[in-house]
Amino acid sequence: MLEREMVDHFRIYPDEIVFIGDDQLVYANAETYLLRTIDDRTHQQLSEKISMAQWLTHQGETDIAIYMKPADKRNTLFIDGDDKVVFHIPQQQMHDGSKKMSLGKRLARFHERGYSYSPKDKKVTAFLSSWKERWEKRLDQLEHWYVKISQNPEKTAFDEQFCLTFPYFIGISENAIQMMADLAMNNTANQMTPAKTICHERFQEHSWLTLEEEMESRVKVPTDFTYDHYARDLAEYIRTVWLEHDGNSRGEEMIDTFLNHYESEHPLMLMDQQYLFARLLFPAHYYEKIEQYYQTGHQGKKALLQTDCLRLFHFSADYERLLTFICRRYPLLITGNVIPQWIRKGDFSWQSG
């Protein structure tokens, strides 16, 4: 099916097809193509994401995967029940090892090229940039589940744990939402505009792809792009590193190094530090796992998610240490009244023992 679609739409005759995670790489005539499955939301925003990619390329950003439009009126290929976007992967250049640039520096320069971008679809822009509204919707949905589960007389042991820990997570969620409301008021009063740019849905260490083992991760796939405050990318990188390293010294070192390199190109102003902190304060990782657990019907996946969720329940204090770490790095955060009072006072649960 895939081979026929590639031939019918692009006259590309695959030599080899390789799976990398959820993506497929097609090798044909010494060229490389990437097929990525997308959901309805990404499909609706695809035109804007492609415009972002074209803008970045025009501004000099390299290694951007090039969108390939099918031969008919569709924007995607429909293969085995899924919508797939096809990209041509540009040939990566061998970079002099002595001139290798750190991920933090490269991300800062990537953001720099996106600041002057003006989104074409204002509705998409409004949806993408409203953290407070999206967080409120996720909170409302989870609160609805909590009420339903707590009233169920046949709760499982996991349900009991979810109900027991939910008030803690709803509390810090409300803190993050209130912080965004306060920031919006302050920005309006001070006539300040948040620094929006082209960034990523969820930036991680390997968001940019590499096709060769000895090469840096450099290939940017447009379906990852979004238009938002640049602190989004910093926060999601920091969150992922912290959770992957259980908040140990190695994780702290990686985060510090990443931020040092980023700020050598683009220092964070106080407002940007506050956006960074608010995004970290909202426990998006908790919502993601709980939503996946209660929405999946696959028992094997459910068991794995249960393990992940129980770990989040039991080690929430470790994540609070990330908040203290960020406050130590940016001490101006605890001045003023935007940061929640319990954080300004240092009233963390991990200190109470």
Salt bridges, closest charged atoms under 4 A:
GLU5 OE1 - HIS9 NE2 3.45
GLU5 OE1 - ARG74 NH2 3.94
ASP23 OD2 - ARG36 NH2 2.83
GLU31 OE1 - HIS88 NE2 2.78
GLU61 OE1 - ARG113 NH1 2.60
GLU61 OE2 - LYS220 NZ 2.81
ASP63 OD2 - ARG218 NE 3.14
ASP72 OD2 - ARG74 NE 2.80
ASP83 OD2 - HIS43 ND1 3.64
GLU136 OE2 - LYS132 NZ 2.86
GLU201 OE1 - ARG41 NH2 3.37
GLU201 OE2 - LYS49 NZ 2.84
GLU201 OE1 - ARG232 NH2 3.35
GLU216 OE1 - ARG218 NH1 2.43
ASP224 OD1 - ARG36 NH1 2.92
ASP228 OD2 - ARG134 NH2 3.78
ASP228 OD2 - ARG232 NH1 2.68
ASP233 OD2 - HIS111 NE2 2.70
ASP233 OD2 - HIS200 ND1 2.92
GLU236 OE2 - ARG239 NH2 3.13
GLU236 OE2 - ARG279 NE 2.83
ASP246 OD1 - ARG311 NH2 2.56
GLU252 OE2 - ARG321 NH2 3.60
GLU253 OE2 - ARG250 NH1 3.74
ASP256 OD1 - ARG329 NH1 2.57
GLU263 OE2 - ARG329 NH2 2.98
GLU265 OE2 - LYS105 NZ 3.47
GLU265 OE2 - ARG109 NH2 3.02
ASP272 OD1 - HIS229 NE2 2.99
GLU288 OE1 - ARG202 NH1 2.28
GLU291 OE1 - ARG138 NH2 2.86
ASP308 OD2 - LYS289 NZ 3.28
